Amino acid sequence: MENNNCCLYARYSSHKQNSTSIEAQILEITAYAERLGYTIVEQYIDMAISGKSDDRPEFLRMIEDSSKGKFSRILVYSLDRFARNRYDSARYKAKLKKNGIKVLSAKENISDDPAGIVMEGVLESMAEYYSAELSQKVNRNMLLNAEKGLYNGGFVPLGYRVIEQDFDTYKKKKLVIDENTAPIVQAIFKMRANDIPVVEIIDFLNKNGYKTGKGTDFNKNSLQNLFKNKKYIGTTTYGEKEFPNTIPAIIDEVREKYKHAPGIRKAEDRYLLTGKLFCGKCGSKYIGVSRKL
């Protein structure tokens, strides 16, 4: 006797989708199950996770559960919800086949005959093509945004805030200086340029209740990340590309130059190689130090 138990798998990626997408998928899959006379005994739902990624907790739990005899079919809204490349699709479907499980698409009417095999392959190829094209388009747009100094998302660095303004025919987001927190950034760079040790800067900031751009206490890592952030000198980056003078600078390049080298300002006349020699192991600059023997 055929096992009419099935499960549903739904997923939405972070690209212009939200929980409404999941609800629509579930409604369509549920109606499809009713038409086929299947009973949905389990739901597996991954939120804001790309189909290209293997790190899909609910998907992997579903694959593991497929060996337990709980269901004989996996229902998805469309095949691109299951996987977005042919290799992963074939790999996981092979595992499911060993467990007697079939994957059915509510949106795509794929038959069980040889023509259905061809159709399924075409649909999976189209999904992979769409994913690659989308990734290329997103990367290109983000590169253009960086070149124009537009905000590409992520956490907002301390000293800045995000505003929305008209750009061409669209509304775009930009970073502008936050008059309330920018002085904190300037003070940090000034302290470092004046050779105040990092631990003392951290202690000062935390004792006075100042927070990082993420709203956390300062530590060595957060301070190091702040020093390395080129936005503070007006430069936006994307990948390995840099675009100077694209956003308002909070500090000048002269002050930025001295951020990593304690003693450099005091010693640059006396030690001619200060800041010009680098450690071959860690990449840090050597500085001149004087002491009595």
C-alpha positions in Angstrom: 0.0 0.0 0.0 1.4 3.4 -1.0 2.4 5.7 1.8 0.4 9.0 1.2 2.3 10.9 3.9 4.4 13.7 2.6 6.3 16.7 3.9 6.6 20.2 2.5 9.8 22.2 2.2 9.7 26.0 1.8 12.5 28.5 1.6 13.0 32.2 0.8 16.3 33.9 0.1 17.2 37.4 1.4 16.9 38.9 -2.0 13.6 41.0 -2.0 11.7 38.2 -0.3 10.1 37.9 3.2 7.9 35.7 5.3 5.0 36.5 2.9 6.8 34.4 0.3 6.8 31.4 2.7 3.1 31.8 3.3 2.3 31.8 -0.4 4.5 28.7 -0.9 2.7 26.8 1.9 -0.7 27.7 0.6 0.2 26.5 -2.9 1.8 23.3 -1.6 -1.1 22.5 0.7 -3.6 22.9 -2.2 -1.4 20.7 -4.4 -1.2 18.0 -1.6 -5.0 18.0 -1.3 -5.5 17.5 -5.1 -3.1 14.5 -5.0 -4.6 13.0 -1.8 -1.4 13.4 0.2 -1.3 14.2 3.9 1.3 16.7 5.1 2.9 15.3 8.3 5.8 17.7 8.6 7.0 21.1 7.5 10.6 22.2 6.9 11.1 25.9 6.5 14.4 27.8 6.0 14.1 31.6 6.4 16.4 34.0 4.4 18.8 31.4 3.2 20.1 31.0 -0.3 19.4 27.8 -2.2 23.1 27.8 -3.2 24.2 27.3 0.4 24.4 23.8 2.0 24.0 25.5 5.4 20.2 25.1 5.4 19.3 23.6 8.8 15.7 22.6 8.0 16.7 21.2 4.6 19.4 19.0 6.2 17.0 17.9 8.9 14.5 16.9 6.2 17.2 14.9 4.3 18.1 13.1 7.6 14.4 12.4 8.4 13.9 10.9 5.0 15.4 7.6 6.2 12.9 7.3 9.1 9.9 6.4 7.0 7.8 9.4 8.1 6.9 10.4 4.5 7.3 9.2 0.9 7.1 12.5 -0.9 8.7 16.0 -0.5 6.5 18.8 -1.9 8.1 22.1 -2.9 6.6 25.1 -4.5 9.1 24.9 -7.4 12.3 23.0 -8.0 14.5 26.1 -7.4 13.3 26.1 -3.8 14.9 22.7 -3.4 18.3 23.6 -4.9 19.7 26.2 -7.2 22.4 24.1 -8.9 22.3 20.8 -10.6 25.1 19.2 -8.6 23.4 19.7 -5.2 20.0 18.7 -6.7 21.3 15.4 -8.1 23.3 14.7 -4.9 20.4 15.1 -2.5 17.9 13.5 -4.8 20.1 10.4 -5.0 20.1 10.2 -1.2 16.3 10.6 -1.2 15.9 7.9 -3.9 17.7 5.4 -1.8 15.2 6.1 0.9 12.2 5.8 -1.5 11.5 9.5 -1.5 10.4 11.6 -4.5 10.5 15.4 -4.9 7.4 16.9 -6.4 6.9 20.5 -7.6 3.5 22.2 -7.0 4.1 24.8 -9.6 5.7 22.7 -12.3 3.8 19.8 -13.8 6.5 17.2 -14.3 5.5 13.7 -15.5 7.1 10.4 -14.4 8.0 9.4 -18.0 11.3 10.0 -19.8 10.1 13.4 -21.0 9.7 14.4 -17.4 13.3 13.7 -16.7 14.3 16.0 -19.5 11.9 18.7 -18.3 13.2 18.5 -14.7 16.8 18.9 -16.0 15.8 21.9 -18.0 14.1 23.5 -15.1 17.1 22.9 -12.8 19.4 24.3 -15.4 17.3 27.4 -15.7 17.3 27.8 -11.9 21.1 27.6 -11.8 21.3 30.1 -14.7 19.0 32.5 -12.9 21.0 32.2 -9.7 24.3 32.9 -11.4 22.8 35.8 -13.4 21.3 37.3 -10.2 24.6 37.0 -8.3 26.4 38.8 -11.2 23.8 41.5 -11.3 23.8 42.1 -7.6 27.7 42.3 -7.5 27.6 44.7 -10.4 25.0 46.9 -8.7 26.9 46.9 -5.4 30.1 47.8 -7.2 28.3 50.8 -8.9 26.9 51.8 -5.5 30.3 51.8 -3.9 31.7 53.9 -6.8 29.0 56.5 -6.3 29.4 56.4 -2.5 26.0 54.8 -1.9 25.2 52.6 1.1 25.4 48.9 0.3 24.0 47.7 3.6 25.7 46.2 6.7 26.2 47.9 10.0 26.7 51.6 10.0 30.1 52.7 11.3 30.3 54.8 14.4 30.2 58.4 13.4 27.8 58.0 10.5 24.1 57.6 9.9 22.1 56.6 6.9 19.7 58.9 5.0 17.5 58.2 2.0 17.5 60.6 -0.9 16.5 60.7 -4.6 19.2 59.4 -6.9 18.3 59.5 -10.6 14.8 58.0 -10.7 15.3 55.9 -7.5 15.6 56.5 -3.8 19.0 55.5 -2.6 20.7 55.4 0.8 23.9 57.3 1.7 26.1 57.6 4.6 26.3 61.1 6.2 28.2 62.3 9.2 26.4 61.9 12.5 27.2 65.1 14.4 26.5 63.3 17.7 29.0 60.4 17.3 31.6 61.7 14.8 33.4 63.6 17.6 34.0 60.3 19.4 35.7 58.9 16.3 37.8 62.0 15.9 38.8 61.8 19.6 39.8 58.1 19.2 42.1 58.8 16.3 43.5 61.9 18.1 44.3 59.8 21.2 46.0 57.1 19.1 48.0 59.7 17.1 49.2 61.1 20.4 50.6 57.7 21.4 47.9 56.8 24.0 48.0 53.0 24.3 45.0 51.1 22.9 44.1 49.6 26.3 43.9 53.1 27.8 41.7 54.3 24.9 39.4 51.3 25.4 39.2 51.9 29.2 38.4 55.6 28.6 35.6 54.8 26.1 34.0 52.1 28.1 34.2 54.0 31.4 32.4 57.0 29.7 29.7 54.8 28.3 30.6 55.1 24.6 29.6 52.3 22.3 30.7 50.9 19.0 28.7 51.3 15.8 27.1 47.9 16.7 26.1 49.2 20.1 28.6 47.1 22.1 31.5 47.9 24.4 34.8 48.6 22.9 37.6 46.0 22.8 40.9 45.5 20.9 39.1 44.0 17.9 36.5 46.7 17.6 39.1 49.4 17.9 41.3 47.8 15.3 38.4 47.5 12.9 37.6 51.2 13.5 41.2 52.1 12.7 41.2 50.0 9.5 37.8 51.4 8.2 38.6 53.6 5.2 35.2 55.2 5.3 36.6 57.5 7.9 38.9 59.1 5.3 36.1 59.3 2.7 36.8 56.0 0.8 34.2 53.4 0.0 35.3 49.9 -0.9 33.8 46.8 -2.6 35.9 43.7 -2.7 39.5 44.9 -3.5 38.4 48.1 -5.2 38.6 51.4 -3.5 36.8 54.7 -4.4 38.3 57.7 -2.6 36.4 60.9 -1.8 33.0 59.3 -2.3 31.5 59.9 1.2 32.1 62.6 3.8 35.4 62.1 5.7 35.4 62.2 9.5 39.2 62.3 9.8 42.0 63.5 7.5 44.6 61.2 5.9 47.4 62.7 8.0 45.9 61.6 11.2 44.9 58.3 9.7 48.6 57.7 8.8 49.7 57.6 12.4 47.0 55.4 13.8 49.1 52.2 14.0 52.5 53.5 15.0 53.0 54.5 18.6 56.0 56.9 18.9 56.2 57.6 15.2 55.5 61.3 15.5 58.1 61.6 18.2 60.7 59.7 16.4 60.3 60.4 12.7 63.2 62.9 12.6 65.6 60.8 14.7 64.9 57.3 13.2 64.8 57.7 9.5 63.5 54.1 8.8 60.6 54.4 11.2 57.4 53.4 9.3 59.5 52.2 6.4 60.5 48.8 7.7 57.9 46.0 8.2 58.0 42.8 10.1 58.2 39.8 7.7 55.9 37.7 10.0 53.1 40.0 11.0 53.4 42.9 8.6 53.6 45.5 11.4 55.8 48.6 11.0 59.0 48.8 13.0 59.5 51.9 15.1 62.6 53.4 16.7 63.0 53.1 20.4 65.6 54.7 22.6 66.8 53.3 25.9 69.7 53.6 28.3 72.0 50.6 28.8 
